[in-house]
Amino acid sequence: LQPPDLFATGSWDNEDNRISIWSVGDLGNTGLNGEFQAEPQLLCDIRHNGDVMDMQFLDQERIVVASSTGTVTVFRHHQNNQTLSANQRWEKAHYHVDQETSCGGAACTGVICNNPEIVTVGEDGRINLFRADQKDAVRTIDNADSSTLHAVTFLRTTEILTVNSIGQLKIWDLRQQRNEPSQIFSLTGDRVPLHCVDRHPNQQHIVATGGQDGMLSIWDIRQDTMPVSLLNAHEAEMWEVHFHPSNPDHLFTCSEDGSLWHWDTSTDVADRPSFLHQGENVLSLSALNLSSVVSAWLSNDPTKDRMEITNLIPNQTLSVNTLDVLGPCLVYGTDAEAIYVNRQIFA
C-alpha cells in the first residue's frame, strides 16, 4: 500500500509472473450499509522473472521486488503515463553455489526498505545491504545463517531483525564489521520455522513473529531471549504479521488456514485497572501516559480482558498469503487468485 490510494501486487507460480499497480478505487461508491463497493483498478503491469517472494515500496515511485531466482529488482512506476519499468537490478543477489553460473540462484525470501537502503535475505542464509543508487552491494554477510532466512525488518536505521527456519530471531548491527548477530532469541523446545516478523512502530523493543505452527509470538528484545507471550492463533502457517503503522495497538495476521485476524488491544486503560498488574510488577503512574499497547502486548496474559480478536474473512477456504495495512485500508491476497481491499478496518 502507498498513500493516498495505490497498492502493488506480485504473482507467483505462473509461467508469466507480473508486478501490477492498482488504484484502490473510487470512493464515491458505497453500498446500502455504507460498505465500500468500488473495484480496484489495474493501472499498469510488467513482466517479472520468477515468483514474486516479497515486495515493498521504496518511495512514492519505486518498488523493490524479491524473486525466487535470487534477483532483486527496483521497478519505477511512471505516474504521468501509468507504466512500469525496471530501474535497477541486482542479478542473483542470492545464490547457492556460485553467482557466476547460469543456474544456482537461491530464492530471495524477504526485502525491507529504508530509502535509500534496501536489505534482502534469502534461502541461502545471506543478508545483503544495497543502496538504491549503487550498482554493487554496500555489504554482504555471506553465511549469516546456516538455515533459510524467511523475513527481515528494520529495528532501527542501522539494525535489522531476521527470522529463520529453525525458530530464531536475530538482531544484526550493520555498523559492525563482524558477520555475527548482536543478539539471538529463540523459541524454546521445538525449532518451529518462523515465517514473518514486524516491530512495533513506536515501541521498538516490542517485536511480533509468526511461524509454521500459526502461533503469534510477542518478544521484548530488551530482556528475555524467549517470547513474552505465545498466543494461540491460526491452525496452519502464519504468513504475515503487521502492526498498524499509525495505530499499533492493532495488529493483523494472515494464514495458510484461510483466515485474517485483527488483534485489537486498544481498550481504554482507565476502564481496565487490570492493565496495571503485569504479574507482580506494578507500573508507576508515570508509565500510564504511554500507549496502553505497551502493557497490553507485553502482559503475561495479553488475551485476558485486554484483547479483541476478529477474523476478517469468516468463510475462509484458501490460504491468505499476504496483507498490508495503512490508514483505514487493508489489502490482502489469497490462493483464490483474488485481491481484496477493505477500506474501513476501524469502522
C-alpha positions, 0 to 999 in steps of 0.5 A: 500500500502507498498513500493516498490510494495505490497498492502493488501486487506480485504473482507467483507460480505462473509461467508469466509472473507480473508486478501490477499497480492498482488504484484502490478505487473510487470512493464515491461508491458505497453500498446500502450499509455504507460498505465500500463497493468500488473495484480496484483498478489495474493501472499498469503491469510488467513482466517479472522473472520468477515468483514474486517472494516479497515486495515493498515500496521504496518511495512514492515511485519505486518498488523493490521486488524479491524473486525466487531466482535470487534477483532483486529488482527496483521497478519505477512506476511512471505516474504521468503515463501509468507504466512500469519499468525496471530501474535497477537490478541486482542479478542473483543477489542470492545464490547457492553455489556460485553467482557466476553460473547460469543456474544456482540462484537461491530464492530471495525470501524477504526485502525491507526498505529504508530509502535509500537502503534496501536489505534482502535475505534469502534461502541461502542464509545471506543478508545483503545491504544495497543502496538504491543508487549503487550498482554493487552491494554496500555489504554482504554477510555471506553465511549469516545463517546456516538455515533459510532466512524467511523475513527481515525488518528494520529495528532501527536505521542501522539494525535489522531483525531476521527470522529463520527456519529453525525458530530464531530471531536475530538482531544484526548491527550493520555498523559492525564489521563482524558477520555475527548477530548482536543478539539471538532469541529463540523459541524454546523446545521445538525449532518451529520455522518462523515465517514473518516478523514486524516491530512495533512502530513506536515501541521498538523493543516490542517485536511480533513473529509468526511461524509454521505452527500459526502461533503469534509470538510477542518478544521484548528484545530488551530482556528475555531471549524467549517470547513474552507471550505465545498466543494461540492463533491460526491452525496452519502457517502464519504468513504475515504479521503487521502492526498498524503503522499509525495505530499499533495497538492493532495488529493483523495476521494472515494464514495458510488456514484461510483466515485474517485476524485483527488483534485489537488491544486498544481498550481504554486503560482507565476502564481496565485497572487490570492493565496495571498488574503485569504479574507482580510488577506494578507500573508507576503512574508515570508509565500510564501516559504511554500507549496502553499497547505497551502493557497490553502486548507485553502482559503475561496474559495479553488475551485476558480482558485486554484483547479483541480478536476478529477474523476478517474473512469468516468463510475462509477456504484458501490460504491468505498469503499476504496483507498490508495495512495503512490508514483505514485500508487493508489489502490482502491476497489469497490462493483464490487468485483474488485481491481484496481491499477493505477500506474501513478496518476501524469502522 
